[in-house]
């Protein structure tokens, strides 16, 4: 499937050549292989002194070093090492021989499943496990056949060869060859057709010697000795620096005039560049360019800029929420994500009907390494250096900023000092490219923390309304769930990333409603996705770690708890009863039920007499999407003071990951995700006022501090099923578990994030 994707919906005709291809999964194997000599039938033998390149994903040098090219962004989650570990398992290499490097935007590295180079959704391991396994296995088979030939063994002896620790050995004859010797022999001639690759029998879990082992992460030495290069570390000959000046309005402002007279007095000042961004990624930006970053900052501060605030200059968080409420009240707004049964009829016969509204505020990413990019024009080729999670799209944005075809842009992937979805965007490339074009020198642009927060592509403000119907036995028989928000994926302008609505009325942003299609058995169930155009225009939203399940499960799991209490049933048992695995929920519901039981057992849920003012709450989720779920449950233990102050005492998280590649890394990811979820649930909030984000640094935008970290207990269920993701699911389960625990501790029902002492106190007074 090949799809031309425009950079923006408003792209003029003269930019049409900047469209780029997404989705070449139908080419070649869709297994991550390229037509390279020695593997895919290319009639060319390897030179004795050359590398052996079994696939685009790794190469074996004559010295035996195996270098794995990671097509995913590595932002501290060690995905490069994970890809190497999967390959090493089937290849039979010694871990000490493994190395990693990061891919460029060369189309040959486009994701074998998704088409584009994109890192997110906790997809990387799950969607690449099979491809990398087959890459390793194919390399092993080619090496063994070459070794057999080089050792003079008959072909039928090849099944007696053992591959271990980068050595191919034949125990009976006591002959052996190292990978290095085999590569240098020039005997590797084995090729594979696509069908042969698919037919390779991979190891079963009981045969693993590398998968499931906490081997040393390959990127740690370079990150500790300083040789690993992040985007902010890039240095080029003749490079100068750019400091952006962002407008007071998040989106839609334009620059009316720039007075640079004071900036000209700053030593090293070169030029003030007004961005002309036809990709519509940015508006109203100016870049001050100088010989050092310090001087660029001084020059930027000295610029006197006047703006036209544009159509969003008076909008606020309250404006966006009011508009969301209005849209939800319209019968004809939105598109259906789920439309099962007849909810209207079921509500008509229900013994009890309950309604509730849930909200979340704007959240920003704020990674430790702020956005940055370095751009250089060499001949006709633009080179852009940056850490990025979506190389395919970002390369096209850089091309649009430069006014060239994307084939003239090379993006150099750097290590990322935090991403969390923020670096799915390519905005940092626009000022770097246009500044470099204006001054004729390489330019490194570094956002200040204030720039980074003011111009974040945020997690959108959301408004949700749930209506639930219960029968006479307290069983949930109907649910209507409306989700109103900006649609980040629609903003990208990539049709293939939208989800066809079940009512066949168009494409909706599934990344704003995933999770609402839960694994509970509810015979009549509607989910409506509603685009808030006002928020879409005023706060260009992006994907923040956990995406929709971060708010949809907040609503669903809070409402399920409310229903259980309303009918006098234990909330955990109420969930277990609905996780019966009927119909389309078969399999998934059972796995989710198991994680809930595991978390309950670890936490001692229901077995302890808690002091007054303390409570435990449960939640269970299938994040991120049904098709790529990691089954995760949490029991939160809190203490609530009469003032409404909440102390989180312990978070117990159980997650079913199928096959675990690196146990220590999985635990670290789950713990980190749980704490991120806690931060979003209780501490983080950004607000829009007069069209701009009010919070500018960590004094006003306040993520979780070390002193607020509770005990976190993790249970990882590894059952040999298909590997799932671990970076995001635990983020989504924390907020509802906390809200439910707070209710059990104090009687206060909270329906808005973040949870504040004031809100808890008010709810306690109302209870």
C-alpha positions as CSV (number, residue, x, y, z in Angstrom):
1,X,0.0,0.0,0.0
2,X,1.6,3.3,-1.1
3,X,0.1,6.5,0.1
4,X,1.2,10.0,-0.7
5,X,1.0,12.1,2.4
6,X,0.8,15.9,2.4
7,X,2.7,17.9,4.9
8,X,-0.3,20.0,5.8
9,X,-3.9,20.2,4.6
10,X,-3.4,23.8,3.5
11,X,-0.3,22.9,1.4
12,X,-0.2,25.0,-1.8
13,X,0.3,23.5,-5.2
14,X,3.9,24.5,-5.5
15,X,4.7,22.3,-2.4
16,X,3.1,19.2,-3.8
17,X,6.5,17.7,-4.6
18,X,7.2,17.6,-0.9
19,X,4.7,14.9,-0.4
20,X,6.4,11.7,0.7
21,X,5.7,8.0,0.6
22,X,4.4,6.2,3.6
23,X,3.7,2.5,3.6
24,X,6.0,0.4,1.5
25,X,5.1,-2.7,3.4
26,X,4.1,-4.4,0.2
27,X,7.6,-4.0,-1.3
28,X,10.1,-6.8,-0.8
29,X,9.3,-8.9,2.2
30,X,7.6,-6.7,4.7
31,X,10.1,-8.3,7.1
32,X,12.7,-5.6,7.2
33,X,14.9,-6.9,4.5
34,X,16.3,-5.1,1.5
35,X,17.8,-6.5,-1.7
36,X,21.3,-6.8,-0.4
37,X,23.9,-9.2,-1.7
38,X,24.1,-12.7,-0.2
39,X,20.6,-12.9,1.2
40,X,17.8,-12.0,-1.2
41,X,18.9,-13.6,-4.4
42,X,21.2,-10.8,-5.7
43,X,23.7,-12.4,-7.9
44,X,26.8,-11.1,-6.3
45,X,29.2,-12.8,-3.8
46,X,30.7,-11.0,-0.9
47,X,34.3,-10.1,-1.2
48,X,36.6,-12.0,1.2
49,X,37.5,-8.8,3.0
50,X,34.1,-7.2,3.0
51,X,31.3,-7.2,5.6
52,X,28.5,-9.7,5.6
53,X,25.2,-7.8,5.4
54,X,22.4,-10.3,6.1
55,X,19.8,-7.5,6.1
56,X,19.5,-3.7,6.3
57,X,19.3,-4.2,10.0
58,X,22.7,-5.6,10.8
59,X,26.2,-6.3,9.4
60,X,29.0,-8.6,10.5
61,X,32.5,-7.2,9.9
62,X,35.6,-9.3,9.2
63,X,36.6,-8.9,12.8
64,X,33.4,-10.5,13.9
65,X,31.7,-7.4,15.3
66,X,28.0,-7.4,14.7
67,X,26.6,-3.9,14.2
68,X,22.8,-3.6,14.5
69,X,21.1,-0.6,12.9
70,X,18.1,0.5,14.9
71,X,15.3,2.1,12.9
72,X,13.7,3.3,16.1
73,X,14.4,6.4,18.1
74,X,16.3,5.5,21.3
75,X,15.3,7.9,24.1
76,X,16.5,6.0,27.0
77,X,14.3,3.0,26.7
78,X,17.2,1.0,25.2
79,X,15.3,-0.1,22.1
80,X,18.5,-0.3,20.1
81,X,19.8,-2.9,22.6
82,X,16.5,-4.7,22.5
83,X,16.7,-5.0,18.7
84,X,20.2,-6.3,19.0
85,X,19.2,-8.8,21.6
86,X,16.4,-10.2,19.5
87,X,18.8,-10.6,16.5
88,X,21.5,-12.1,18.7
89,X,19.2,-14.7,20.0
90,X,18.6,-16.3,16.6
91,X,22.0,-15.4,15.1
92,X,23.9,-17.1,17.9
93,X,26.4,-14.3,18.5
94,X,28.3,-13.4,21.6
95,X,26.8,-10.4,23.3
96,X,30.3,-8.9,23.7
97,X,30.5,-8.7,19.8
98,X,27.3,-6.7,19.5
99,X,27.2,-3.0,18.7
100,X,24.3,-0.6,17.8
101,X,23.9,2.4,15.6
102,X,20.9,4.5,14.6
103,X,19.3,4.6,11.2
104,X,19.0,7.7,8.9
105,X,15.9,8.6,6.9
106,X,17.0,6.4,4.0
107,X,13.8,4.7,2.7
108,X,15.4,1.3,3.0
109,X,15.0,1.7,6.8
110,X,11.2,2.4,6.7
111,X,9.4,0.4,9.2
112,X,8.5,-3.1,7.9
113,X,5.1,-3.0,9.4
114,X,4.1,0.7,9.6
115,X,5.9,1.8,6.5
116,X,7.3,5.0,8.0
117,X,10.1,5.3,10.5
118,X,8.1,6.1,13.7
119,X,8.7,5.3,17.3
120,X,5.7,5.3,19.6
121,X,2.7,3.4,20.9
122,X,4.9,0.9,22.7
123,X,5.0,-0.8,19.3
124,X,8.7,-1.2,18.7
125,X,9.4,-4.6,20.2
126,X,6.0,-6.0,19.4
127,X,6.0,-5.1,15.8
128,X,9.7,-5.9,15.1
129,X,10.2,-9.0,17.2
130,X,9.4,-11.4,14.3
131,X,11.3,-9.4,11.7
132,X,14.4,-9.1,13.8
133,X,14.2,-12.8,14.8
134,X,14.1,-13.8,11.1
135,X,16.9,-11.5,10.3
136,X,19.1,-13.2,12.9
137,X,18.0,-16.7,11.9
138,X,18.7,-16.1,8.2
139,X,22.2,-14.8,9.1
140,X,22.8,-17.9,11.2
141,X,21.7,-20.3,8.4
142,X,23.9,-18.5,5.9
143,X,26.9,-18.6,8.3
144,X,26.5,-22.3,9.0
145,X,26.3,-23.2,5.3
146,X,29.4,-21.1,4.6
147,X,31.2,-22.7,7.5
148,X,30.4,-26.2,6.4
149,X,31.8,-25.4,3.0
150,X,34.9,-23.8,4.4
151,X,35.5,-26.7,6.8
152,X,35.1,-29.2,3.9
153,X,32.0,-30.8,5.5
154,X,29.4,-32.6,3.4
155,X,26.2,-30.5,3.0
156,X,24.2,-33.1,5.0
157,X,26.5,-32.3,8.0
158,X,25.1,-28.8,8.3
159,X,22.4,-30.0,10.7
160,X,25.1,-31.2,13.1
161,X,26.6,-27.7,13.4
162,X,26.1,-25.7,16.6
163,X,26.2,-21.9,16.6
164,X,27.0,-20.3,19.9
165,X,28.9,-17.3,21.1
166,X,29.9,-16.2,17.5
167,X,31.3,-19.6,16.7
168,X,30.1,-22.3,14.4
169,X,31.3,-25.7,15.5
170,X,31.0,-29.3,14.5
171,X,31.4,-31.5,17.6
172,X,32.0,-34.8,15.8
173,X,34.9,-33.5,13.7
174,X,35.9,-31.0,16.4
175,X,36.1,-28.4,13.7
176,X,35.0,-24.8,14.3
177,X,35.1,-21.3,12.8
178,X,34.4,-18.0,14.3
179,X,32.0,-15.5,12.6
180,X,35.1,-13.4,11.7
181,X,36.7,-16.4,10.0
182,X,33.6,-17.2,8.1
183,X,33.1,-13.7,6.9
184,X,36.7,-13.4,5.8
185,X,36.5,-16.8,4.0
186,X,34.2,-15.3,1.4
187,X,32.1,-18.5,1.3
188,X,28.8,-16.9,2.2
189,X,26.5,-17.5,-0.8
190,X,23.2,-18.4,0.7
191,X,20.2,-16.4,-0.4
192,X,16.5,-16.4,0.6
193,X,13.3,-15.7,-1.2
194,X,10.6,-14.0,0.8
195,X,8.7,-17.2,1.2
196,X,11.8,-19.0,2.5
197,X,12.4,-16.3,5.0
198,X,8.8,-16.5,6.2
199,X,9.2,-20.3,6.4
200,X,12.2,-20.2,8.8
201,X,11.4,-22.0,12.0
202,X,12.3,-19.8,14.8
203,X,13.2,-20.8,18.3
204,X,10.5,-21.6,20.8
205,X,10.7,-19.8,24.2
206,X,12.1,-22.9,26.0
207,X,15.1,-22.7,23.6
208,X,16.0,-19.1,24.3
209,X,19.4,-18.3,25.7
210,X,19.4,-14.5,25.2
211,X,15.8,-13.5,25.3
212,X,14.7,-13.2,28.9
213,X,18.3,-12.4,30.1
214,X,19.2,-9.0,31.5
215,X,22.3,-8.4,29.4
216,X,24.3,-5.2,29.7
217,X,22.7,-2.4,27.6
218,X,24.9,-1.6,24.7
219,X,24.3,2.2,24.8
220,X,25.3,2.7,28.4
221,X,29.1,2.8,28.0
222,X,28.9,5.6,25.4
223,X,26.4,7.5,27.3
224,X,28.5,7.4,30.4
225,X,31.8,8.2,28.7
226,X,30.4,11.0,26.6
227,X,30.9,9.5,23.2
228,X,27.2,9.1,22.5
229,X,26.0,12.1,20.6
230,X,22.6,13.7,21.3
231,X,21.1,16.3,19.1
232,X,22.3,19.1,21.4
233,X,25.9,17.8,21.1
234,X,26.2,18.3,17.3
235,X,29.2,20.4,16.2
236,X,29.9,21.3,12.6
237,X,32.7,23.4,11.1
238,X,31.6,27.0,10.7
239,X,28.4,26.4,12.7
240,X,26.6,29.3,14.2
241,X,23.6,29.4,16.6
242,X,20.0,30.3,16.4
243,X,17.7,31.2,19.3
244,X,14.0,31.4,18.6
245,X,11.6,34.0,19.8
246,X,8.1,32.5,20.1
247,X,5.0,34.6,19.9
248,X,2.6,35.2,22.8
249,X,-0.1,33.1,21.0
250,X,0.5,29.3,20.6
251,X,-0.7,29.2,17.1
252,X,-2.0,31.6,14.4
253,X,0.1,34.7,15.3
254,X,2.0,36.5,12.6
255,X,5.0,38.8,12.8
256,X,4.2,42.4,11.8
257,X,7.6,43.9,12.3
258,X,11.0,43.3,13.8
259,X,13.3,46.0,15.1
260,X,16.8,44.6,15.4
261,X,18.6,47.8,16.2
262,X,19.4,46.8,19.7
263,X,20.4,43.2,18.6
264,X,23.0,44.6,16.3
265,X,24.9,45.9,19.3
266,X,25.3,42.3,20.6
267,X,28.8,40.9,19.7
268,X,28.6,38.2,17.1
269,X,25.0,38.9,16.0
270,X,24.4,37.9,12.4
271,X,20.8,38.2,11.5
272,X,17.2,38.0,12.6
273,X,15.2,35.6,10.4
274,X,11.4,35.7,10.2
275,X,10.2,32.2,9.6
276,X,8.1,31.6,6.5
277,X,6.8,28.2,7.2
278,X,4.6,26.9,4.4
279,X,4.3,23.5,6.1
280,X,2.1,25.3,8.7
281,X,4.1,23.7,11.5
282,X,4.9,27.0,13.1
283,X,3.5,30.5,12.9
284,X,4.9,33.9,14.1
285,X,8.5,32.8,14.9
286,X,11.7,34.8,14.6
287,X,15.2,33.3,14.9
288,X,18.1,35.4,16.1
289,X,21.4,34.1,14.7
290,X,24.8,34.7,16.2
291,X,28.2,33.2,16.6
292,X,27.5,31.6,20.0
293,X,24.4,30.4,21.7
294,X,24.9,32.9,24.5
295,X,25.1,35.8,22.0
296,X,22.1,34.4,20.1
297,X,20.1,34.5,23.4
298,X,21.2,38.1,24.0
299,X,20.2,39.1,20.5
300,X,16.9,37.3,20.7
301,X,16.1,39.2,24.0
302,X,17.1,42.5,22.3
303,X,14.7,42.1,19.4
304,X,11.6,44.2,19.4
305,X,8.8,42.3,17.7
306,X,5.3,43.3,17.1
307,X,2.6,40.6,16.4
308,X,-0.8,40.1,15.0
309,X,-2.2,37.7,17.5
310,X,-4.5,36.1,15.0
311,X,-7.8,34.3,15.6
312,X,-6.8,32.4,18.8
313,X,-5.5,35.4,20.8
314,X,-8.4,35.5,23.2
315,X,-8.9,31.8,23.8
316,X,-8.4,30.1,27.2
317,X,-8.6,26.6,28.7
318,X,-12.1,27.6,29.8
319,X,-13.0,28.5,26.2
320,X,-11.9,25.1,25.0
321,X,-13.8,23.3,27.7
322,X,-17.0,25.2,27.1
323,X,-16.7,24.4,23.4
324,X,-16.2,20.7,24.2
325,X,-19.3,20.7,26.3
326,X,-21.3,22.3,23.6
327,X,-20.1,19.9,21.0
328,X,-20.9,16.9,23.2
329,X,-24.4,18.1,23.6
330,X,-25.1,18.0,19.8
331,X,-26.7,14.8,18.6
332,X,-25.0,15.0,15.2
333,X,-21.4,15.7,16.2
334,X,-18.6,13.3,16.0
335,X,-18.0,9.8,14.5
336,X,-18.6,6.4,16.0
337,X,-15.6,4.4,17.1
338,X,-17.8,1.7,18.7
339,X,-21.4,1.1,17.9
340,X,-22.6,-2.2,19.3
341,X,-26.1,-3.2,20.1
342,X,-28.9,-0.6,20.8
343,X,-28.0,1.6,23.7
344,X,-31.2,3.7,23.4
345,X,-33.4,0.7,23.8
346,X,-31.3,-0.7,26.7
347,X,-31.5,2.6,28.5
348,X,-35.2,2.5,28.2
349,X,-35.4,-0.8,30.0
350,X,-32.6,-0.2,32.5
351,X,-33.3,-0.4,36.2
352,X,-30.8,2.3,36.9
353,X,-29.1,4.9,34.7
354,X,-26.1,6.9,35.8
355,X,-24.2,9.7,34.1
356,X,-20.8,11.3,34.8
357,X,-18.4,13.8,33.2
358,X,-14.6,13.5,33.3
359,X,-12.0,16.0,32.2
360,X,-8.3,16.2,31.8
361,X,-6.2,19.4,31.4
362,X,-3.5,20.3,28.9
363,X,-0.2,18.4,29.6
364,X,3.2,19.1,28.1
365,X,6.1,16.8,27.5
366,X,9.1,18.8,28.8
367,X,11.9,16.3,28.1
368,X,15.2,17.1,29.8
369,X,16.9,17.7,26.4
370,X,14.9,20.6,24.9
371,X,14.1,20.6,21.2
372,X,17.0,21.3,18.9
373,X,18.2,20.7,15.4
374,X,21.2,21.6,13.3
375,X,20.9,22.2,9.6
376,X,23.6,22.4,6.9
377,X,23.4,22.7,3.1
378,X,26.1,20.8,1.3
379,X,25.8,21.2,-2.5
380,X,22.2,20.3,-3.2
381,X,21.7,18.2,-0.1
382,X,20.3,19.4,3.2
383,X,21.7,17.6,6.2
384,X,19.6,17.9,9.4
385,X,20.8,16.6,12.7
386,X,18.3,16.0,15.4
387,X,16.9,13.3,17.7
388,X,13.5,12.4,16.2
389,X,10.7,9.9,16.7
390,X,9.2,10.2,13.2
391,X,12.1,10.5,10.7
392,X,9.9,10.1,7.6
393,X,7.5,12.9,8.4
394,X,10.1,15.2,9.9
395,X,12.4,14.8,6.9
396,X,9.5,16.0,4.8
397,X,8.9,19.0,7.1
398,X,12.5,19.9,6.8
399,X,12.2,19.7,3.0
400,X,9.1,21.9,3.1
401,X,11.0,24.5,5.2
402,X,13.9,24.4,2.7
403,X,11.6,24.5,-0.4
404,X,13.1,21.3,-1.9
405,X,12.0,17.8,-2.7
406,X,12.4,15.4,0.3
407,X,15.0,13.4,-1.6
408,X,17.4,16.3,-1.1
409,X,17.1,16.0,2.7
410,X,19.2,13.6,4.9
411,X,18.2,13.4,8.5
412,X,20.9,12.2,10.9
413,X,19.3,10.4,13.8
414,X,20.9,11.3,17.2
415,X,20.3,9.8,20.6
416,X,17.3,11.5,22.3
417,X,17.4,13.1,25.7
418,X,13.8,12.2,26.2
419,X,11.0,12.1,23.7
420,X,7.7,10.8,25.1
421,X,6.0,11.7,21.9
422,X,7.3,15.3,21.7
423,X,9.9,14.3,19.1
424,X,7.3,12.9,16.8
425,X,7.1,16.5,15.6
426,X,9.5,18.2,13.3
427,X,9.1,21.8,14.3
428,X,12.6,22.2,15.5
429,X,13.9,21.6,12.0
430,X,12.0,24.5,10.5
431,X,13.9,27.3,12.2
432,X,17.2,25.5,11.8
433,X,16.8,25.0,8.0
434,X,15.4,28.5,7.3
435,X,18.1,30.2,9.5
436,X,20.8,28.2,7.7
437,X,19.3,29.1,4.4
438,X,19.2,32.8,5.3
439,X,22.8,33.1,6.6
440,X,24.5,30.5,4.3
441,X,26.1,28.7,7.3
442,X,25.3,25.6,9.3
443,X,22.9,26.7,12.2
444,X,22.2,24.9,15.4
445,X,18.9,26.0,17.0
446,X,18.3,25.2,20.6
447,X,15.0,25.9,22.3
448,X,15.2,27.4,25.8
449,X,13.1,25.7,28.4
450,X,10.6,28.5,28.0
451,X,10.4,28.0,24.2
452,X,10.0,24.3,24.7
453,X,7.1,24.7,27.1
454,X,5.4,27.5,25.3
455,X,5.4,25.7,21.9
456,X,4.9,22.1,23.0
457,X,2.6,19.9,21.0
458,X,0.6,19.1,24.1
459,X,-1.6,16.3,25.3
460,X,-5.0,17.8,24.5
461,X,-7.6,19.1,27.0
462,X,-10.3,16.5,27.0
463,X,-14.0,16.3,28.0
464,X,-15.8,13.0,28.3
465,X,-19.3,12.1,29.2
466,X,-20.4,8.6,30.1
467,X,-24.0,7.3,30.4
468,X,-24.4,3.9,31.9
469,X,-27.4,1.6,32.3
470,X,-27.7,-1.2,34.8
471,X,-30.2,-4.1,34.9
472,X,-32.0,-5.2,38.1
473,X,-29.0,-7.3,39.1
474,X,-26.6,-4.4,38.8
475,X,-25.1,-5.7,35.6
476,X,-23.9,-3.1,33.1
477,X,-26.0,-3.5,30.0
478,X,-25.5,-0.2,28.2
479,X,-22.9,2.5,27.9
480,X,-22.6,5.7,25.8
481,X,-19.2,7.3,25.9
482,X,-18.4,10.6,24.2
483,X,-14.8,11.8,23.9
484,X,-14.2,15.4,22.9
485,X,-10.7,16.6,22.2
486,X,-8.3,18.0,19.6
487,X,-7.2,15.3,17.1
488,X,-3.4,15.2,16.9
489,X,-3.2,12.5,14.2
490,X,-5.6,14.4,11.9
491,X,-3.2,17.4,12.3
492,X,-0.5,15.3,10.8
493,X,-2.4,15.0,7.5
494,X,-1.7,11.3,7.1
495,X,-5.0,9.6,6.1
496,X,-3.7,6.1,6.7
497,X,-3.2,7.0,10.4
498,X,-6.9,7.7,10.8
499,X,-9.4,5.1,11.8
500,X,-12.5,4.5,9.7
501,X,-15.6,5.2,11.7
502,X,-17.9,2.2,12.2
503,X,-20.8,4.3,10.8
504,X,-18.7,4.8,7.6
505,X,-18.9,8.5,7.8
506,X,-15.2,9.3,7.6
507,X,-11.9,8.9,9.4
508,X,-11.6,9.6,13.1
509,X,-8.5,9.9,15.2
510,X,-8.3,6.5,16.9
511,X,-5.4,7.8,19.0
512,X,-7.9,10.0,20.9
513,X,-10.4,7.1,21.7
514,X,-8.3,4.0,22.0
515,X,-9.1,2.3,25.3
516,X,-12.8,3.2,25.2
517,X,-13.2,-0.1,23.2
518,X,-12.4,-2.1,26.4
519,X,-12.5,-5.8,27.1
520,X,-15.5,-5.8,29.4
521,X,-18.6,-7.5,28.1
522,X,-21.2,-4.8,27.6
523,X,-23.9,-5.8,25.1
524,X,-24.9,-2.3,24.1
525,X,-21.9,0.1,23.8
526,X,-21.3,3.3,21.8
527,X,-18.2,5.4,21.7
528,X,-18.3,8.7,19.9
529,X,-15.1,10.6,18.9
530,X,-15.8,14.3,18.6
531,X,-13.2,16.8,17.2
532,X,-12.9,20.1,19.1
533,X,-11.9,22.4,16.2
534,X,-11.3,25.3,18.6
535,X,-8.7,23.3,20.5
536,X,-7.3,21.9,17.3
537,X,-6.6,25.4,16.1
538,X,-5.5,27.0,19.3
539,X,-3.5,24.2,20.9
540,X,-1.9,22.1,18.1
541,X,-1.8,18.8,20.1
542,X,0.5,15.9,19.9
543,X,1.0,12.4,21.2
544,X,2.1,12.3,24.8
545,X,3.2,9.0,26.4
546,X,0.1,6.7,26.6
547,X,-2.0,8.8,24.2
548,X,-5.8,8.3,24.5
549,X,-5.8,5.5,27.1
550,X,-4.3,8.2,29.5
551,X,-7.8,9.8,29.5
552,X,-10.2,7.2,28.2
553,X,-9.3,4.7,30.9
554,X,-9.5,7.6,33.5
555,X,-13.1,7.9,32.5
556,X,-14.0,4.2,32.0
557,X,-12.3,2.8,35.1
558,X,-13.6,5.6,37.3
559,X,-17.1,5.0,36.0
560,X,-16.9,1.3,36.4
561,X,-15.9,1.9,40.0
562,X,-18.9,4.3,40.5
563,X,-21.2,1.6,39.1
564,X,-19.9,-1.1,41.4
565,X,-20.4,1.1,44.5
566,X,-23.8,2.1,43.3
567,X,-25.0,-1.5,43.3
568,X,-23.1,-2.5,46.5
569,X,-20.5,-4.7,44.9
570,X,-16.7,-4.9,45.3
571,X,-15.2,-2.9,42.4
572,X,-12.6,-5.6,41.7
573,X,-15.1,-8.4,41.7
574,X,-17.4,-6.3,39.5
575,X,-14.6,-6.0,36.9
576,X,-13.8,-9.7,37.1
577,X,-17.4,-10.5,36.4
578,X,-17.4,-8.4,33.3
579,X,-14.1,-9.9,32.1
580,X,-15.8,-13.1,31.0
581,X,-14.2,-13.2,27.5
582,X,-17.4,-13.4,25.5
583,X,-17.4,-12.7,21.8
584,X,-14.7,-10.5,20.5
585,X,-13.3,-10.2,24.1
586,X,-12.1,-13.8,24.1
587,X,-8.5,-14.3,25.2
588,X,-7.9,-10.6,26.0
589,X,-10.4,-10.5,28.8
590,X,-8.8,-13.5,30.5
591,X,-5.3,-12.0,30.3
592,X,-6.6,-8.7,31.8
593,X,-8.4,-10.6,34.5
594,X,-5.2,-12.4,35.4
595,X,-3.2,-9.2,35.7
596,X,-5.9,-7.7,38.0
597,X,-5.8,-10.8,40.2
598,X,-2.0,-10.7,40.3
599,X,-2.0,-7.0,41.4
600,X,-4.7,-7.7,44.0
601,X,-2.7,-10.6,45.4
602,X,0.6,-8.6,45.6
603,X,-1.1,-5.6,47.2
604,X,-3.2,-7.7,49.7
605,X,-6.3,-6.1,48.3
606,X,-9.3,-7.0,50.4
607,X,-7.3,-8.8,53.1
608,X,-6.1,-5.9,55.2
609,X,-7.9,-3.7,57.7
610,X,-6.7,-0.2,56.7
611,X,-6.6,2.7,59.1
612,X,-9.2,5.4,58.9
613,X,-8.5,7.8,56.0
614,X,-6.7,5.1,54.0
615,X,-8.0,3.2,51.0
616,X,-7.0,0.9,48.1
617,X,-8.4,1.4,44.6
618,X,-8.1,-0.8,41.5
619,X,-8.1,-0.3,37.8
620,X,-7.2,-2.5,34.8
621,X,-6.4,-1.5,31.2
622,X,-5.6,-2.9,27.8
623,X,-3.2,-0.1,26.6
624,X,-2.3,1.0,24.1
625,X,-4.8,-0.4,21.5
626,X,-6.8,-3.6,21.5
627,X,-4.7,-4.9,18.7
628,X,-1.5,-4.1,20.5
629,X,-2.5,-4.4,24.2
630,X,-0.3,-4.9,27.2
631,X,-2.6,-6.1,29.9
632,X,-2.0,-4.0,33.0
633,X,-3.6,-3.6,36.4
634,X,-2.9,-1.4,39.4
635,X,-3.8,-1.3,43.1
636,X,-3.2,2.1,44.5
637,X,-2.9,2.6,48.3
638,X,-3.5,6.2,49.5
639,X,-4.0,8.1,52.7
640,X,-6.3,11.2,52.6
641,X,-6.0,13.9,55.2
642,X,-9.0,16.0,56.4
643,X,-7.5,18.9,54.4
644,X,-7.9,16.9,51.2
645,X,-4.1,16.3,50.9
646,X,-3.4,12.9,49.3
647,X,-0.4,10.8,50.2
648,X,0.2,8.0,47.8
649,X,1.7,5.2,49.9
650,X,2.1,2.4,47.3
651,X,1.4,1.5,43.7
652,X,1.2,-2.2,42.9
653,X,1.3,-2.8,39.1
654,X,1.0,-6.2,37.3
655,X,1.5,-6.4,33.6
656,X,1.3,-9.2,31.0
657,X,4.1,-8.6,28.4
658,X,3.9,-12.0,26.7
659,X,7.6,-12.6,25.9
660,X,10.0,-10.5,27.9
661,X,13.2,-9.7,26.1
662,X,15.1,-7.9,28.9
663,X,13.6,-8.4,32.4
664,X,15.5,-5.5,34.2
665,X,14.6,-3.1,31.4
666,X,11.0,-4.1,31.5
667,X,10.7,-3.5,35.2
668,X,12.4,-0.1,34.8
669,X,10.0,0.9,32.1
670,X,7.0,-0.2,34.1
671,X,8.2,1.6,37.2
672,X,8.9,4.8,35.2
673,X,5.6,4.6,33.4
674,X,3.8,4.2,36.7
675,X,5.5,7.3,38.1
676,X,4.8,9.2,35.0
677,X,1.1,8.2,35.4
678,X,1.3,9.4,39.0
679,X,2.8,12.8,37.9
680,X,0.0,13.3,35.3
681,X,-2.7,12.3,37.7
682,X,-1.7,14.6,40.6
683,X,0.8,17.2,39.7
684,X,1.0,18.3,36.1
685,X,-1.3,21.0,34.6
686,X,-0.8,23.5,31.8
687,X,-3.3,26.2,31.1
688,X,-4.2,28.4,28.1
689,X,-4.8,32.1,28.6
690,X,-5.1,34.7,25.9
691,X,-4.1,32.1,23.3
692,X,-0.8,31.1,25.0
693,X,0.4,28.5,27.5
694,X,0.9,30.2,30.9
695,X,3.5,27.8,32.4
696,X,7.0,28.6,31.3
697,X,9.3,26.5,33.4
698,X,9.4,23.8,36.2
699,X,8.5,26.4,38.8
700,X,5.0,26.6,37.4
701,X,4.7,23.3,35.5
702,X,5.4,20.9,38.3
703,X,6.0,17.2,37.5
704,X,6.4,14.6,40.3
705,X,9.4,15.3,42.5
706,X,11.6,12.7,44.1
707,X,10.2,13.5,47.6
708,X,6.7,12.5,46.3
709,X,7.7,9.1,44.9
710,X,5.9,6.3,46.6
711,X,6.8,2.6,46.9
712,X,6.2,0.9,43.5
713,X,5.8,-2.9,43.3
714,X,5.9,-4.5,39.9
715,X,4.8,-8.0,38.8
716,X,5.7,-9.0,35.2
717,X,3.8,-11.8,33.7
718,X,5.8,-13.5,31.0
719,X,3.9,-16.4,29.4
720,X,5.7,-16.9,26.1
721,X,2.9,-15.2,24.1
722,X,3.7,-12.6,21.5
723,X,5.9,-9.8,22.9
724,X,4.0,-6.6,23.8
725,X,5.0,-3.1,24.7
726,X,5.9,-1.8,28.2
727,X,6.7,1.9,27.8
728,X,3.2,3.3,28.1
729,X,0.6,0.9,29.5
730,X,1.4,1.5,33.2
731,X,1.0,5.3,32.6
732,X,-2.7,4.8,31.9
733,X,-3.7,2.7,34.8
734,X,-2.5,4.9,37.6
735,X,-5.0,7.8,37.6
736,X,-8.2,5.8,37.8
737,X,-6.7,3.5,40.5
738,X,-5.8,6.6,42.5
739,X,-9.2,8.2,42.1
740,X,-10.8,5.0,43.2
741,X,-8.5,4.7,46.2
742,X,-9.3,8.2,47.2
743,X,-13.0,7.5,47.1
744,X,-12.5,4.4,49.3
745,X,-10.4,6.4,51.7
746,X,-12.5,9.5,52.0
747,X,-15.8,9.2,50.1
748,X,-14.6,11.9,47.7
749,X,-15.3,11.1,44.0
750,X,-12.9,13.0,41.7
751,X,-13.6,13.3,38.0
752,X,-11.0,15.8,36.8
753,X,-7.2,15.6,36.4
754,X,-4.9,16.5,38.0
755,X,-6.3,15.6,41.4
756,X,-5.8,18.5,43.8
757,X,-6.2,18.8,47.6
758,X,-8.8,21.5,47.0
759,X,-10.9,19.2,44.7
760,X,-10.7,16.3,47.2
761,X,-11.7,18.6,50.1
762,X,-14.6,19.9,48.1
763,X,-15.7,16.4,47.2
764,X,-15.4,15.3,50.8
765,X,-17.6,18.1,51.9
766,X,-20.2,17.1,49.3
767,X,-20.1,13.4,50.1
